[in-house]
Amino acid sequence: MSFYQQNGFKTANAFLEYDGLSFEILYRGDHFDEETYRDIFQKLQDGHYFDFHIKYRRFNNH
């Protein structure tokens, strides 16, 4: 993870869930744009559909 932090990436506190796997979503810039992220995956699905979900990490204040 330090490579990504050193290169300006931040966590979106969200994970891409696909086929039983979970991938942390990282981004660069001012904010994570979920709509654009989903658009990219919808374009990928045009040729080969796959089911994916974006789940946000919930922080516990306790």
C-alpha positions in Angstrom: 0.0 0.0 0.0 2.9 2.4 0.7 3.7 2.5 -3.1 0.2 3.8 -3.8 0.3 6.3 -0.9 3.7 7.6 -2.0 2.3 8.2 -5.5 -0.8 10.2 -4.4 -3.4 7.5 -4.2 -6.1 7.6 -1.5 -8.6 5.0 -0.3 -12.2 5.5 -1.3 -13.2 3.5 1.7 -14.9 1.3 -0.8 -14.4 -2.2 -2.2 -15.2 -3.7 -5.6 -16.8 -7.1 -4.9 -16.6 -9.6 -7.8 -16.8 -13.4 -7.9 -16.2 -13.8 -4.2 -13.1 -11.5 -4.2 -12.8 -8.0 -2.7 -10.6 -5.3 -4.2 -10.0 -2.0 -2.4 -10.8 1.0 -4.6 -8.0 3.6 -4.7 -8.2 7.0 -6.5 -6.1 10.1 -7.2 -7.5 13.6 -7.2 -10.0 15.5 -5.1 -12.6 12.9 -4.6 -13.7 9.4 -5.6 -16.2 9.6 -8.5 -18.4 6.5 -8.2 -20.5 7.3 -11.2 -17.4 7.5 -13.5 -16.1 4.3 -11.9 -19.3 2.5 -12.6 -19.4 3.8 -16.2 -15.9 2.3 -16.8 -17.1 -1.1 -15.7 -20.3 -0.9 -17.7 -18.2 -0.3 -20.8 -16.2 -3.3 -20.0 -19.4 -5.3 -19.6 -20.5 -4.5 -23.1 -18.4 -7.3 -24.4 -18.4 -9.7 -21.5 -20.9 -9.2 -18.7 -19.9 -9.8 -15.1 -21.7 -9.0 -11.9 -20.0 -6.6 -9.5 -20.9 -4.5 -6.5 -19.3 -1.6 -4.7 -19.5 -1.8 -0.9 -18.4 1.0 1.4 -16.4 0.4 4.5 -18.3 1.3 7.6 -16.3 2.8 10.5 -17.3 2.0 14.0 -16.8 4.9 16.5 -16.5 2.5 19.5 
